[in-house]
Amino acid sequence: MLTRFTNLIRYCRLVFLFARTGRTSDFGFWRRFSLGLKIMHVYLKLRKDSASTFPEQLVLLDAILRINRSISGHIAEFGCYKGAASVILSIGAKITGRKLLVFDSFEGLPEPAEPVRNIANGAILNYRKGMYAGSLSHVRQNIERYGEITSVEFVQGYFSSTLSTRQNNEKYAMIFEDADLVSSVKDVLKYAWPKLNCGAPFFCHEARDLEVCEIFFDSDFWRVNFSCRPPGLVGAGMGLPLCFSGFDDIRINPILGRFGSCLAYVFKQ
Ligand SMILES: C[S@@+](CC[C@H](N)C(=O)[O-])C[C@H]1O[C@@H](n2cnc3c(N)ncnc32)[C@H](O)[C@@H]1O
């Protein structure tokens, strides 16, 4: 009971911070404040369906609002589970006049090809085929109820088969990737990175997973696939400092674990 109350106070404080920062002529304090409250309401309704936290979702919405209008393209989400973050992204897409593409198998993770370890303690994460399965109808229902379904297109299937069929001229103004597995993240990068416009952000939800973070610093991967240097990843290791991780790291280190998140990003240069 006390934890719930404390969380609510923290959420309200975050909404206030969200409203105060990043104000523009289109999205001033009160518009951002009411958006923040709406996102908080959605999160409280859908938190059982969510593998991302409220502060992480606020960061994603903030990032959409900050995308320069000169950067064209859709918002692309890779890995939606039951669609809790998709709801937020759809709201962001709608109010900025963009489309949200939701890529997922809607059958959960594929068979993991290699282990992924937590950076903090080296523990192997227990990923299994079919984990995080959310059906397309469930995700659609959540977005219809709380988000903006008219701005959403679903792309069903494993990334390795669906991404290669997308039109060459399809462009993204932001990517949110939360696909857990090394092979899945590599598939996303191989096909979607070239579609991400320069100056646009790529968010990764595996900030604390060693083998996934490594990809963003892997010279060979970037040279072979894109003839460029690795971009790196802001927040790799501990996540963006959102002071609300809510995940296992609190058990690993009760003090430090509270300060991070699972979210990291890099802007395409
Ligand atoms: C951790 S969940 C996503 C959680 C979600 N972002 C949230 O905030 O609630 C991982 C998702 O990635 C999807 N996924 C992982 N690898 C995939 C692949 N290769 N192809 C399609 N979907 C994949 C799974 O089906 C699952 O829905």
The ligand as a MOL file (V3000), in Angstrom:
LIG
                    3D

  0  0  0     0  0            999 V3000
M  V30 BEGIN CTAB
M  V30 COUNTS 27 29 0 0 0
M  V30 BEGIN ATOM
M  V30 1 C 10.2260 -7.9590 -23.9570 0
M  V30 2 S 8.9710 -8.1460 -25.1280 0 CHG=1
M  V30 3 C 8.5860 -6.4850 -25.5740 0
M  V30 4 C 8.0030 -5.6870 -24.4420 0
M  V30 5 C 7.3310 -4.3670 -24.8160 0
M  V30 6 N 8.2610 -3.4950 -25.4720 0
M  V30 7 C 6.7620 -3.6570 -23.6060 0
M  V30 8 O 7.1670 -2.5250 -23.3310 0
M  V30 9 O 5.8810 -4.2300 -22.9500 0 CHG=-1
M  V30 10 C 9.8290 -8.7870 -26.5180 0
M  V30 11 C 8.9830 -8.9020 -27.7760 0
M  V30 12 O 9.8450 -9.1020 -28.8920 0
M  V30 13 C 9.2230 -9.9990 -29.8100 0
M  V30 14 N 10.3060 -10.5810 -30.6250 0
M  V30 15 C 11.5630 -10.8940 -30.2180 0
M  V30 16 N 12.2930 -11.3670 -31.2400 0
M  V30 17 C 11.4960 -11.3360 -32.3350 0
M  V30 18 C 11.6930 -11.6590 -33.7100 0
M  V30 19 N 12.8690 -12.1260 -34.1570 0
M  V30 20 N 10.6760 -11.4840 -34.5700 0
M  V30 21 C 9.4730 -11.0040 -34.1290 0
M  V30 22 N 9.2210 -10.6730 -32.8320 0
M  V30 23 C 10.2220 -10.8300 -31.9500 0
M  V30 24 C 8.4660 -10.9710 -28.9280 0
M  V30 25 O 7.4080 -11.5740 -29.6310 0
M  V30 26 C 7.9960 -10.0610 -27.7920 0
M  V30 27 O 6.7120 -9.5490 -28.0880 0
M  V30 END ATOM
M  V30 BEGIN BOND
M  V30 1 1 1 2
M  V30 2 1 2 3
M  V30 3 1 2 10
M  V30 4 1 3 4
M  V30 5 1 4 5
M  V30 6 1 5 6
M  V30 7 1 5 7
M  V30 8 2 7 8
M  V30 9 1 7 9
M  V30 10 1 10 11
M  V30 11 1 11 12
M  V30 12 1 11 26
M  V30 13 1 12 13
M  V30 14 1 13 14
M  V30 15 1 13 24
M  V30 16 1 14 15
M  V30 17 1 14 23
M  V30 18 2 15 16
M  V30 19 1 16 17
M  V30 20 1 17 18
M  V30 21 2 17 23
M  V30 22 1 18 19
M  V30 23 2 18 20
M  V30 24 1 20 21
M  V30 25 2 21 22
M  V30 26 1 22 23
M  V30 27 1 24 25
M  V30 28 1 24 26
M  V30 29 1 26 27
M  V30 END BOND
M  V30 END CTAB
M  END
